[in-house]
Amino acid sequence: MTTFTIATFNVQNLIGPDREYYRFEKYSSVEHAWKQDWLADQLTRMNPDIVGFQEIFEPEPLQQVIALADRRGEQSNAAGQPGAEPGRKAIHRKQRYDSYGETALAFAPNIADSGPGERRPGVAILSRFGFADQPQSIQLLDPPVDVPFHHLGGGDAGRYQIRRLTRPILKARIPVGDHVVTVFNAHLKSRLGEFVRPHGARFSPEIDLLDYDAAGRAMGALRSGLRRMSEAWVLRRLVLDELALDRPVIVLGDLNDDDRSATHEIICGERPLPDYSWMRRPNPQGPDDRYTAAESEQIREAIDRVRLQAAAQLFMRKSLRDMVYTAAFAGVYQALDAILLSRHFDPDRADRIGEMIHFGAYNDHITDGAEPQSPAARIVSDHGQIMAHIRLR
């Protein structure tokens, strides 16, 4: 059997020192060294075989973090050599750090990236197993996503359209054991309000909190939610294309919504009902024209075949824990980062190719980002990391 680990890691604005990424925001050389030090320590601690990174402005600082993690991991291996006792060898073998070396790294830059103060981050995937083919970056949408609305009862009620994603989705097909797994790394639109700046104005009026505009702020949240859920649909469509070919799929990333949100439901698919035989057909010929028991099972199978399951939910089911969190803001702790698995990894299915045997949440550095005393949150990362251990059959 082959066991591998897969993780998602929002590094929060990784860029070189003295490079202004957002207006007036940059790292001094000391801050940058501190950030690299922490990221390398976290990567060494996790030691994932596959990891999806978010908020990468340039690949070179990430390559430096990986190289630093390798040096520290190799030093740890050398310092922790076991004695001759067989038992100690078995214990230390599990703790060994595996160097990434010349491991494959795919980076998807953001097409909206601009000059100093107006940078836009991309995403990356690091794989110890390399890639089965060239990874793909998806950001421009051709054709665009067009969402028509209708009045209740019929008639045009307008439409919503997006032509590009806020950040790219990176797709990679990765050989693991006897299988090739399709991995998507995504960073969906944040829940910060999206406001329109009037022509000639220096800023959108809604961001001036001394002239608080509650309705305008709510409209900004509406725009942000529409964009995020539209991006979730694009990701869902990509997932469905892979599942139609019966390819195992794992989705990683910062989805900027929790596992009970509409965003997650769009990506994962709807949950099948226990029974559909109580429902009338779409065009019933009478009051009792309902689905049969056999048709109910057919519907359940069609829905279940294309569903994704959250690794965190599988973990909570096994461990009887009631939450996993990866972010905290304004007193609210949430799981904004996710690992989603196709039914190829469903532990309840006899035809599974593998299953998750352990799940780790690396969130011990998380404090409430809304608190001004939050220690060095800007320098390290405002997200926790999660990692799934998967055993292939």
C-alpha positions in Angstrom: 0.0 0.0 0.0 1.1 3.6 -0.6 0.5 6.3 2.0 0.9 10.0 1.1 0.1 13.3 2.7 -1.5 16.3 1.1 -1.9 19.8 2.6 -3.1 23.3 1.9 -1.1 26.3 3.1 -2.1 30.0 2.8 1.3 31.7 3.4 -0.2 35.2 3.6 1.5 37.5 1.1 4.8 35.8 0.3 7.1 38.2 -1.6 10.7 39.3 -1.4 11.9 42.0 1.1 11.4 45.7 0.5 8.8 45.0 -2.3 5.6 46.8 -1.9 2.8 44.3 -2.6 -0.2 46.4 -1.4 -0.2 50.1 -0.9 2.3 51.0 1.9 2.6 47.2 2.7 6.0 45.5 2.4 8.4 43.5 4.5 11.7 44.8 5.9 14.7 42.5 5.5 14.3 41.4 9.1 10.5 40.8 8.7 11.1 38.8 5.6 13.8 36.7 7.3 11.4 36.1 10.1 8.6 35.1 7.8 10.8 32.7 5.8 12.1 31.2 9.0 8.5 30.5 10.3 7.3 29.2 6.9 10.2 26.8 6.6 9.7 25.5 10.2 6.0 24.9 9.4 6.8 23.1 6.2 9.4 21.0 7.9 6.9 20.2 10.7 4.2 19.2 8.3 6.5 17.4 5.7 3.7 17.0 3.2 4.2 15.0 -0.1 1.8 17.4 -1.9 0.9 20.9 -0.8 -1.1 23.7 -2.4 0.1 27.2 -1.5 -2.0 30.4 -1.7 -0.9 34.0 -1.8 2.3 33.6 -3.7 3.4 36.7 -5.5 6.6 35.3 -6.9 8.0 31.8 -7.0 11.5 32.6 -5.9 10.7 33.4 -2.2 8.8 30.1 -2.1 11.7 28.2 -3.6 13.9 29.8 -0.9 11.5 28.6 1.8 11.5 25.1 0.4 15.3 25.0 0.3 15.5 26.3 3.9 13.0 23.6 5.0 15.2 21.0 3.3 18.3 22.2 5.1 16.6 22.1 8.5 15.0 18.7 7.8 18.3 17.2 6.8 19.9 18.6 10.0 17.0 17.1 12.0 17.5 13.7 10.3 21.3 13.8 11.1 20.7 14.8 14.7 18.0 12.2 15.3 19.8 9.1 14.0 18.5 6.1 16.1 20.7 3.5 17.8 20.9 -0.1 16.8 17.7 -1.1 18.5 15.1 -2.2 15.9 12.3 -0.5 17.8 14.0 2.8 17.8 14.6 2.5 14.1 11.0 2.0 13.4 10.0 5.0 15.5 12.5 7.3 13.9 11.7 6.2 10.4 8.2 7.6 10.8 9.6 11.0 12.0 12.1 11.3 9.1 12.0 14.5 7.0 12.0 13.8 3.2 13.9 16.4 1.3 12.1 18.1 -1.6 15.3 18.7 -3.5 14.5 19.1 -7.2 10.8 18.2 -6.6 8.3 19.6 -9.1 6.9 23.1 -8.2 4.1 24.6 -10.4 3.3 28.3 -10.0 0.3 30.0 -11.5 0.7 33.8 -11.5 -2.3 36.2 -11.3 -3.0 37.8 -14.6 -4.2 40.9 -12.7 -0.7 41.3 -11.1 0.6 44.8 -11.5 3.3 47.2 -10.2 4.4 48.1 -6.7 1.4 48.6 -4.3 -0.9 46.9 -6.8 0.3 43.3 -6.7 -2.1 40.4 -7.0 -1.1 36.9 -5.7 -1.2 33.6 -7.4 -1.1 30.0 -6.2 1.4 27.1 -6.4 1.5 23.3 -6.0 4.6 21.4 -4.7 4.7 17.7 -5.4 7.3 15.1 -4.4 5.8 12.8 -7.1 6.2 15.3 -9.9 3.4 15.8 -12.4 1.8 13.4 -14.9 1.5 16.2 -17.4 1.8 20.0 -17.6 -0.2 21.7 -14.8 -2.9 24.1 -16.0 -3.7 27.6 -14.8 -7.4 28.7 -15.2 -8.3 32.4 -14.7 -9.7 33.9 -17.9 -13.1 32.6 -18.7 -14.0 32.0 -22.3 -16.9 31.9 -22.6 -17.7 33.9 -19.4 -19.9 32.7 -16.6 -23.3 34.1 -17.4 -25.9 33.7 -14.6 -29.4 34.7 -15.8 -32.2 35.6 -13.4 -35.9 35.3 -13.9 -38.8 36.8 -12.1 -40.9 34.3 -10.2 -43.5 33.2 -12.8 -41.1 34.0 -15.7 -39.6 37.0 -17.5 -36.1 38.4 -17.6 -34.9 39.8 -14.3 -31.3 40.6 -15.3 -28.1 38.6 -15.2 -24.7 38.5 -13.5 -21.5 37.8 -15.5 -17.8 37.3 -14.7 -15.1 37.0 -17.3 -12.1 36.2 -15.1 -11.4 34.7 -11.6 -10.0 36.8 -8.8 -7.1 34.4 -8.6 -6.1 31.5 -10.8 -7.2 27.9 -10.2 -4.2 25.6 -10.6 -4.9 22.1 -11.9 -2.3 19.3 -11.6 -2.4 15.6 -12.3 -0.1 13.9 -9.9 1.1 10.2 -10.1 0.8 8.5 -6.7 1.4 4.8 -6.4 -0.6 3.1 -9.2 -3.0 6.0 -9.6 -3.0 9.5 -11.0 -4.9 12.0 -8.8 -6.2 15.3 -10.2 -5.4 18.1 -7.7 -7.0 21.5 -7.8 -5.6 24.4 -5.8 -7.9 27.4 -5.5 -8.1 30.7 -3.6 -11.6 32.1 -4.0 -12.8 35.7 -3.6 -12.4 36.9 0.0 -15.4 38.0 2.0 -14.2 41.6 2.1 -16.7 43.8 0.5 -16.3 44.7 -3.1 -17.0 48.4 -3.7 -17.2 50.4 -6.9 -15.0 53.6 -7.1 -16.9 56.4 -8.9 -15.1 57.9 -11.9 -12.5 60.4 -10.9 -12.8 59.6 -7.1 -9.7 58.5 -5.1 -11.6 55.7 -3.3 -15.0 54.1 -3.0 -17.1 56.1 -0.5 -18.2 52.9 1.3 -14.7 52.3 2.7 -14.7 55.6 4.6 -15.9 54.3 8.0 -16.3 57.8 9.5 -19.1 58.2 7.0 -20.6 54.8 7.6 -22.9 53.6 4.8 -24.6 50.4 6.0 -26.6 49.8 2.8 -23.5 50.4 0.7 -21.4 48.0 2.8 -24.1 45.3 2.4 -24.0 45.8 -1.3 -20.3 45.3 -1.3 -20.8 42.0 0.6 -23.4 41.0 -2.0 -20.9 41.6 -4.8 -18.2 39.7 -3.0 -20.6 36.7 -2.3 -21.8 36.6 -6.0 -18.2 36.6 -7.2 -17.1 33.9 -4.8 -20.0 31.6 -5.5 -19.5 32.1 -9.3 -15.8 31.1 -8.9 -17.0 28.1 -6.9 -19.2 27.1 -9.8 -16.2 27.4 -12.2 -14.2 25.1 -9.9 -17.2 22.7 -9.7 -17.4 22.5 -13.5 -13.7 21.6 -13.6 -14.2 18.9 -11.0 -17.1 17.4 -12.9 -15.1 17.2 -16.1 -12.5 15.0 -14.2 -15.2 12.9 -12.5 -16.8 12.2 -15.8 -13.6 10.5 -16.7 -13.6 8.6 -13.4 -10.5 10.3 -12.2 -9.8 10.7 -8.5 -10.0 14.3 -7.5 -8.7 16.3 -4.5 -9.5 20.0 -4.1 -7.2 22.1 -1.9 -7.3 25.7 -1.0 -8.6 28.8 0.8 -12.3 28.8 -0.1 -13.1 31.8 2.1 -16.2 30.1 3.4 -17.0 27.4 5.9 -18.2 23.9 5.2 -21.9 24.8 5.8 -21.9 27.6 3.2 -23.4 27.8 -0.2 -19.9 28.1 -1.6 -19.0 24.7 -0.3 -22.3 23.2 -1.5 -21.6 24.5 -5.0 -18.1 22.9 -5.1 -19.0 19.6 -3.3 -22.5 19.1 -4.8 -25.8 18.6 -3.0 -26.3 16.0 -0.4 -28.6 13.1 -1.5 -31.8 12.7 0.4 -32.4 9.3 2.1 -35.4 8.7 -0.2 -37.0 10.4 -3.3 -40.1 8.2 -3.7 -42.2 10.8 -1.9 -41.4 13.4 -4.6 -43.7 13.9 -7.6 -42.1 13.7 -11.1 -41.3 16.9 -12.9 -44.4 16.6 -15.1 -46.8 14.5 -13.0 -49.8 13.0 -14.7 -51.7 12.7 -11.4 -51.3 13.3 -7.6 -49.6 9.9 -7.0 -47.2 10.1 -10.0 -44.0 9.9 -7.9 -40.6 8.4 -8.3 -40.4 4.6 -7.7 -38.0 3.1 -5.1 -35.7 2.0 -7.9 -35.7 5.5 -9.4 -35.0 6.9 -6.0 -31.8 4.8 -5.8 -30.8 5.8 -9.3 -31.1 9.5 -8.2 -29.1 8.9 -5.1 -26.3 7.2 -7.1 -26.2 10.0 -9.7 -25.8 12.6 -6.9 -23.4 10.7 -4.8 -21.1 9.8 -7.8 -20.1 13.4 -8.3 -20.0 14.6 -4.7 -16.9 15.7 -2.8 -16.4 15.2 1.0 -14.5 17.5 3.3 -11.6 15.8 4.9 -12.3 17.8 8.1 -15.8 16.3 8.3 -14.5 12.8 7.8 -12.0 13.5 10.6 -14.7 14.8 12.9 -16.9 11.8 12.3 -14.0 9.5 13.3 -12.7 11.5 16.2 -16.0 12.8 17.6 -14.6 16.4 17.6 -17.1 19.1 16.7 -14.9 21.7 14.9 -11.7 22.4 13.0 -10.7 26.0 12.5 -8.1 27.6 10.3 -8.9 31.3 10.7 -10.2 33.7 13.4 -11.5 37.2 12.9 -13.8 39.5 15.0 -14.3 36.7 17.6 -15.4 34.1 15.0 -13.4 30.9 14.4 -13.9 29.2 11.1 -12.5 26.6 8.7 -11.9 28.7 5.6 -9.3 26.3 4.2 -10.3 22.9 2.9 -9.3 19.5 1.5 -12.2 18.0 -0.5 -12.1 14.4 -1.6 -14.0 12.6 -4.4 -15.7 9.3 -3.6 -12.7 7.4 -4.7 -11.5 8.0 -1.1 -14.9 7.4 0.6 -14.3 5.0 3.5 -17.8 3.6 3.2 -17.3 2.5 -0.4 -16.1 -1.0 -1.3 -14.7 0.2 -4.6 -12.6 3.1 -3.1 -9.0 3.4 -4.2 -8.0 4.7 -0.8 -9.1 6.5 2.3 -8.0 9.1 4.8 -6.4 7.6 7.8 -5.4 10.8 9.7 -6.1 14.5 9.6 -4.0 17.3 11.1 -4.8 20.9 11.8 -1.8 23.2 12.4 -3.5 26.2 13.9 -1.7 26.7 17.1 -0.3 30.1 15.9 -3.8 31.5 15.1 -5.1 34.5 17.1 -7.9 36.8 16.3 -6.7 38.9 13.4 -9.1 41.7 14.4 -7.1 42.3 17.6 -4.3 44.9 17.3 -2.1 42.8 19.7 -2.3 39.8 17.5 1.4 38.7 17.6 3.1 39.1 14.2 0.1 37.8 12.3 1.0 39.9 9.3 4.5 38.4 9.2 3.8 34.7 9.6 0.3 33.6 8.4 -3.2 34.5 9.4 -4.3 31.0 8.4 -3.8 27.6 10.0 -2.8 24.7 7.7 -4.5 21.3 7.4 -3.1 18.0 6.1 -4.7 14.7 5.2 -2.9 11.3 5.4 -4.3 9.1 2.7 -3.6 5.3 2.2 -4.1 3.9 -1.2 -5.3 0.3 -1.6 
